[in-house]
């Protein structure tokens, strides 16, 4: 299980997010939304987790196979279609290194199997309790 804590005080939109080991990330809204742009927006954090997981999963897999993957670059866009009540995430992956087509195709399959991708593409249940 992954657990974080999030805390907001009086400063509008500035949220401190902390891991159990003490790592801290600041989330904020952009200036045009009334924030101070001190950190990633909540939507950016969501797709950043997909980017981090995809990159790390590809790196680990290529290293395990001994493949010459020099670098992975990702660009991820998140959009919301309110009419269709649908979230659209577009992920573009660039692989650099001496890789043949079979290896590249396998790495695409691995990217689609990273843990965060699986979370986002399967049913999600959120339960909330007020304490």
C-alpha positions as CSV (number, residue, x, y, z in Angstrom):
1,X,0.0,0.0,0.0
2,X,1.2,3.5,-0.8
3,X,0.4,6.2,1.8
4,X,0.9,10.0,1.8
5,X,-0.3,12.9,3.9
6,X,-1.5,16.2,2.5
7,X,-1.8,19.4,4.5
8,X,-3.1,22.8,3.6
9,X,-3.2,25.8,5.9
10,X,-4.2,29.4,5.3
11,X,-2.2,29.9,2.1
12,X,-4.6,29.4,-0.8
13,X,-3.9,26.3,-2.9
14,X,-0.5,25.5,-1.4
15,X,-0.5,21.9,-0.3
16,X,2.4,20.1,1.4
17,X,2.4,16.4,0.5
18,X,4.6,14.1,2.6
19,X,5.7,10.5,2.3
20,X,6.1,8.3,5.3
21,X,9.9,8.6,4.9
22,X,9.8,12.5,5.1
23,X,10.0,13.4,1.4
24,X,8.0,16.6,0.7
25,X,6.4,17.9,-2.5
26,X,4.6,21.2,-2.8
27,X,1.4,21.2,-4.9
28,X,0.0,24.5,-6.0
29,X,-2.2,26.0,-8.7
30,X,-0.9,28.1,-11.5
31,X,-1.0,31.9,-11.3
32,X,-4.0,32.1,-13.7
33,X,-6.0,29.8,-11.4
34,X,-5.2,31.9,-8.3
35,X,-2.2,30.0,-7.0
36,X,1.4,31.0,-6.7
37,X,2.7,28.3,-9.0
38,X,5.0,27.0,-6.2
39,X,4.8,23.4,-7.4
40,X,3.0,20.9,-9.6
41,X,-0.8,21.3,-9.9
42,X,-2.8,18.2,-8.8
43,X,-3.4,17.2,-12.4
44,X,0.3,17.5,-13.1
45,X,1.1,15.3,-10.1
46,X,-1.3,12.6,-11.4
47,X,0.4,12.4,-14.8
48,X,3.9,12.9,-13.3
49,X,3.3,9.6,-11.4
50,X,2.6,7.9,-14.7
51,X,5.7,9.4,-16.2
52,X,7.9,8.4,-13.3
53,X,6.6,4.9,-13.2
54,X,6.8,4.4,-16.9
55,X,10.4,5.7,-17.1
56,X,11.6,3.6,-14.1
57,X,9.8,0.4,-15.4
58,X,11.4,0.8,-18.8
59,X,14.8,1.4,-17.3
60,X,14.6,-1.6,-15.0
61,X,13.4,-3.9,-17.8
62,X,16.0,-2.9,-20.3
63,X,18.8,-3.2,-17.7
64,X,17.5,-6.7,-16.7
65,X,17.6,-7.7,-20.4
66,X,21.0,-6.1,-21.0
67,X,19.6,-3.9,-23.8
68,X,21.3,-0.7,-24.9
69,X,18.6,1.8,-23.7
70,X,20.4,5.1,-23.2
71,X,17.5,7.3,-22.4
72,X,13.7,7.5,-22.1
73,X,11.9,10.7,-22.7
74,X,8.1,11.0,-22.1
75,X,5.6,13.7,-22.7
76,X,2.2,13.2,-21.1
77,X,-0.9,15.3,-21.6
78,X,-4.1,15.1,-19.6
79,X,-7.4,16.5,-20.9
80,X,-10.9,16.2,-19.7
81,X,-13.9,15.8,-22.0
82,X,-16.8,17.0,-19.8
83,X,-19.5,16.1,-22.4
84,X,-18.4,12.5,-22.5
85,X,-17.4,12.4,-18.8
86,X,-14.1,11.1,-19.9
87,X,-10.4,11.8,-19.0
88,X,-8.0,11.5,-21.9
89,X,-4.3,10.9,-21.1
90,X,-1.9,11.0,-24.1
91,X,1.6,9.6,-23.5
92,X,4.4,9.9,-26.0
93,X,7.5,7.9,-25.4
94,X,10.9,8.4,-27.0
95,X,13.5,5.6,-26.7
96,X,17.1,6.3,-27.3
97,X,19.8,3.7,-27.7
98,X,20.7,0.8,-30.0
99,X,17.4,-1.0,-30.0
100,X,15.9,-3.1,-32.7
101,X,12.2,-3.1,-33.6
102,X,11.4,-6.2,-31.5
103,X,13.0,-4.6,-28.5
104,X,11.2,-1.3,-29.0
105,X,7.8,-3.1,-29.4
106,X,8.5,-5.1,-26.2
107,X,9.3,-1.9,-24.3
108,X,6.0,-0.4,-25.5
109,X,4.2,-3.4,-24.0
110,X,6.3,-3.0,-20.8
111,X,5.3,0.7,-20.6
112,X,1.6,-0.3,-20.8
113,X,2.2,-2.7,-17.9
114,X,3.8,-0.3,-15.4
115,X,2.0,-0.3,-12.1
116,X,0.6,3.2,-12.4
117,X,-0.6,2.6,-15.9
118,X,-2.5,-0.5,-14.6
119,X,-4.0,1.6,-11.8
120,X,-5.2,4.3,-14.2
121,X,-6.6,1.9,-16.7
122,X,-8.6,-0.4,-14.4
123,X,-11.6,0.4,-12.2
124,X,-10.8,2.7,-9.3
125,X,-12.7,2.9,-6.0
126,X,-12.2,5.8,-3.7
127,X,-13.6,5.7,-0.2
128,X,-13.6,8.7,2.1
129,X,-14.3,9.1,5.7
130,X,-14.4,12.3,7.8
131,X,-12.6,12.2,11.1
